[in-house]
């Protein structure tokens, strides 16, 4: 079942890259992966305290996830801006054509 889920996620990712381009898809994936990773790390570290009682775990899981997502927005923005600056600089250099110009009056 896990392989089927990962296969579907892979197909959706390929379709999304085809639809919006790989740079926009990369930035979207980063904006999903970074907060998810931080939530998982927090739950692993704080899991012993939060999940001793299932009621405390359920009540605290949603607010902590919201705080982590909102708290990770500056990090996600920093990563996305770095990606944008890195690849826009390369694209700008590709568009430059080195030519020589001659004035029309020299004929």
Secondary structure, DSSP 8 states (H G I E B T S, - for coil): -HHHHHHHHHHHHHHHHHHH-HHHHHHHHHHHHHHHHHHHHHHHHHHHHHTSSHHHHHHHHHHHHHHHHHHTHHHHHHHHHHHHHHHHHHHHHHH--------GGG-
